[in-house]
Amino acid sequence: MPLTDHPARRRLGAALDNLSVTFRGMTAHPDEYNCDCHWGSAEELALLRTPDVELDPDLLGRTWQAIDWTDHAAVLRRILPQFARALVAGQVEPLFGLEEAGCSFARGRWQRWPDEHAAPVREFLHAWWVQSLTDPDAAVPAHQVFAMCAEASGTPGPWLADWEKQTGHLSDQRLTEAVAEWEYELLGDNLPWEGGWYEHDEERMRAELVAWLLDHAAVRLPESGASADLRHRIRLLGLTGEARWTDPHWPGHRY
């Protein structure tokens, strides 16, 4: 099947187009302000009050990263079509991890928007996540997309449910890659990305992710060629305290 016919890519393209239609004409609040010493110039701020004008990548980055907008939701709606396409193309470069972009979504409280606005955002996130699992040409590693979506929504549940449905070889390979990225922090009882939104229950998110990995990864990792060591590290998540770090397969991590 030609890559142009990839169903996840078609779904994602439709979701991106829907964002452009839904948020066409959106602007920041007319009275929105940000520090011209730290954020940008009055001329750049005026662009956020002007609908449908493309922002240069640097201005787009400063805009979604800023945490002190008076009406972050309005700013997010203004930049969403361009921001989403930059995310999918791997053109967003956060300081620490892509979860920072998820926090920008969370600050905008998009899940509280009217359904005609929230539904296209939800569909975009799901479409991008599934594409990252199933498209061999996905520009962003799946574990980064997962962290972004979990932070954007405040829960790993919907994204884990999608992963359960995607049982092909590539999706299993993405699971192995994610586990290899996550196991160090998870074995230290930490969330394996930098959560940044104060309303999120990071411990609950970590516990839900660990429970899912213990239930599903143990079955899927062998089929994806994961090493025995990596499979043991997931098994160790089911142990606590001394039982974990005295296990013969404890990897010797220090925290």
ROVEX-84825 format. One line per field, with one value per residue (C-alpha): x, y, z; residue in one letter; residue number from 1. Coordinates in steps of 0.001 Angstrom, whole numbers. Example, Ala and Ser with C-alpha at 12.3 -4.5 7.8 and 13.67 -1.06 7.14 Angstrom:
BEGIN
px <- 12300;13670 $
py <- -4500;-1060 $
pz <- 7800;7140 $
residuo <- a;s $
num <- 1;2 $
END
This chain:
BEGIN
px <- 0;1493;2282;-49;-2883;-2009;-5323;-3848;-2220;-5500;-7282;-4644;-4810;-8576;-8181;-5671;-7952;-10830;-8763;-8078;-11778;-12904;-10467;-10399;-10766;-9812;-7741;-6249;-8342;-8241;-6754;-4224;-764;2630;5950;7808;11111;10609;7954;8099;7264;3982;4031;4260;1449;-662;-259;-2037;-4954;-5023;-6774;-5234;-1786;1045;3527;7216;8479;10219;7110;4936;7281;7315;3531;2679;5421;4333;2525;1209;-1419;-4532;-6703;-4569;-7557;-8056;-4339;-4352;-7358;-5603;-2485;-3964;-4061;-434;688;-844;822;4170;3749;2976;5921;8332;9062;8243;11374;10537;13257;12784;10203;7100;4993;5546;3318;731;840;81;-3067;-3922;-3496;-6048;-8509;-9630;-11743;-14070;-14606;-17949;-18087;-17798;-14330;-13274;-14222;-11833;-8976;-9762;-9886;-6579;-4838;-6226;-5452;-1876;-1341;-2576;-484;2613;1934;1143;2847;6472;7148;5797;8011;7756;8557;5423;6548;6843;3392;2010;3483;2139;-1375;-1367;-366;-2851;-5713;-4524;-4860;-3114;-6338;-7650;-4238;-3632;-7050;-5977;-2756;-4689;-6547;-3367;-1831;284;4031;4875;2683;4365;7761;6693;5795;9281;10826;8620;9374;13104;12698;10479;11786;14434;12007;9197;11438;12197;8422;8451;6374;8644;8276;8285;4689;4127;467;-486;-4008;-2723;-2375;1036;991;-2356;-1089;2050;75;-2327;538;2348;-809;-1341;2267;2131;-1082;-282;3438;4287;2318;3335;7026;8256;6550;8325;11781;12315;15294;14877;16421;13807;10987;12356;12411;8710;8105;9932;7315;4994;7304;7808;10502;13192;11597;12255;15835;17014;15563;18316;17299;17437;19383;21404;19738;20686;18392 $
py <- 0;3383;5561;8228;5746;5115;5295;6908;9582;10276;10567;12932;15079;15382;16312;19033;20406;20437;22455;25019;25332;25341;27991;30169;33811;33309;35959;36627;38805;42464;43484;40640;41722;40192;41622;43178;42552;38795;37719;40006;43310;45173;44444;40713;40928;42668;39594;37483;39909;39511;36373;33797;35367;32814;33340;32756;29647;31649;33704;30594;28961;31927;32104;28533;28393;31559;30761;34206;35044;36637;34465;31474;29701;32498;32538;28762;28881;31591;29485;25965;25248;26278;24836;21430;21190;22149;19464;16763;17779;17552;21273;22107;22212;22501;23140;19813;17545;17548;17265;21023;21440;19261;21626;24506;22657;21990;25666;26494;24064;22925;20108;22750;24480;24101;20752;22313;23488;20684;17804;18803;19135;15715;14155;15754;14354;10852;10941;12092;9492;6622;7889;7885;4218;2952;5154;4177;7740;9440;12448;12341;9293;7712;7983;11755;12016;9923;12233;15264;13805;12652;16119;17806;15730;15068;11303;8451;6427;7363;6982;3590;2491;3459;1498;-1620;-1463;-1063;-4513;-4599;-5135;-1440;-527;-3279;-1931;1538;-40;-1512;1870;3618;1116;1505;5275;5011;2125;4088;6695;4207;1923;4981;5455;8623;9724;9174;12729;16170;16834;20528;21371;21776;20400;16977;14109;12813;9853;8679;9034;7038;4298;3967;3715;1105;-1001;-977;-1920;-4828;-6048;-5496;-5046;-8463;-10037;-7718;-7074;-10588;-10371;-7102;-8494;-6778;-8085;-10294;-7550;-5046;-7502;-8116;-4375;-4192;-7220;-5412;-2641;-5131;-5331;-2698;-1706;-4235;-6929;-4793;-3734;-7085;-9001;-10773;-8798;-5363;-3251;-1339;2029;4761;7676 $
pz <- 0;-949;2048;660;1200;4843;6747;9871;7721;5954;9292;10612;7499;7886;11561;10721;8024;10511;12989;10275;9482;13113;14334;11244;12185;15838;17614;21012;23316;22158;25518;25679;26793;27433;28529;25613;27418;27762;25275;22245;20639;20377;16648;17338;19871;17243;15018;17646;17467;13695;12403;10094;9759;9768;12604;12119;13984;16702;17465;17417;19923;22271;22087;23020;25661;27486;30740;31621;29031;30501;28238;27306;25745;23222;22371;21938;19623;17601;16974;16980;13224;12750;16089;15334;11923;13439;16095;13554;11372;14308;14086;17715;19860;23562;26093;27882;26243;24094;27236;27505;24462;26197;29167;26814;25728;29379;30314;27643;29286;25857;27306;28785;25459;23665;21896;18445;19528;21893;19587;16758;19257;20715;17255;16308;19376;18815;15085;15698;18410;16225;13312;15527;16324;12833;10241;9545;8405;11550;12280;16085;18285;19714;23329;22917;21346;24213;26848;25001;24750;28382;29575;27243;28651;32216;31842;30013;29804;26335;24747;26356;25080;21554;22007;22976;19666;17630;17787;14642;14530;14256;17217;19252;18204;19376;22712;23044;22201;24753;27500;26854;27301;30387;32472;34402;35745;36277;38351;40474;40947;38858;35916;32884;31575;33151;34143;34440;34922;38575;38140;37052;39521;38457;40849;39516;35946;36750;38512;35579;33112;35234;35628;31877;31145;33588;31996;28313;27810;29220;26369;23543;24236;23349;19960;19165;19827;23173;25105;28144;30293;29180;29848;33339;34026;33282;35509;38323;38211;39868;42888;45546;48034;48855;46718;43659;44174;45571;42628;40633;37564;39204;36668;39263;38692;41158;41935 $
residuo <- m;p;l;t;d;h;p;a;r;r;r;l;g;a;a;l;d;n;l;s;v;t;f;r;g;m;t;a;h;p;d;e;y;n;c;d;c;h;w;g;s;a;e;e;l;a;l;l;r;t;p;d;v;e;l;d;p;d;l;l;g;r;t;w;q;a;i;d;w;t;d;h;a;a;v;l;r;r;i;l;p;q;f;a;r;a;l;v;a;g;q;v;e;p;l;f;g;l;e;e;a;g;c;s;f;a;r;g;r;w;q;r;w;p;d;e;h;a;a;p;v;r;e;f;l;h;a;w;w;v;q;s;l;t;d;p;d;a;a;v;p;a;h;q;v;f;a;m;c;a;e;a;s;g;t;p;g;p;w;l;a;d;w;e;k;q;t;g;h;l;s;d;q;r;l;t;e;a;v;a;e;w;e;y;e;l;l;g;d;n;l;p;w;e;g;g;w;y;e;h;d;e;e;r;m;r;a;e;l;v;a;w;l;l;d;h;a;a;v;r;l;p;e;s;g;a;s;a;d;l;r;h;r;i;r;l;l;g;l;t;g;e;a;r;w;t;d;p;h;w;p;g;h;r;y $
num <- 1;2;3;4;5;6;7;8;9;10;11;12;13;14;15;16;17;18;19;20;21;22;23;24;25;26;27;28;29;30;31;32;33;34;35;36;37;38;39;40;41;42;43;44;45;46;47;48;49;50;51;52;53;54;55;56;57;58;59;60;61;62;63;64;65;66;67;68;69;70;71;72;73;74;75;76;77;78;79;80;81;82;83;84;85;86;87;88;89;90;91;92;93;94;95;96;97;98;99;100;101;102;103;104;105;106;107;108;109;110;111;112;113;114;115;116;117;118;119;120;121;122;123;124;125;126;127;128;129;130;131;132;133;134;135;136;137;138;139;140;141;142;143;144;145;146;147;148;149;150;151;152;153;154;155;156;157;158;159;160;161;162;163;164;165;166;167;168;169;170;171;172;173;174;175;176;177;178;179;180;181;182;183;184;185;186;187;188;189;190;191;192;193;194;195;196;197;198;199;200;201;202;203;204;205;206;207;208;209;210;211;212;213;214;215;216;217;218;219;220;221;222;223;224;225;226;227;228;229;230;231;232;233;234;235;236;237;238;239;240;241;242;243;244;245;246;247;248;249;250;251;252;253;254;255 $
END
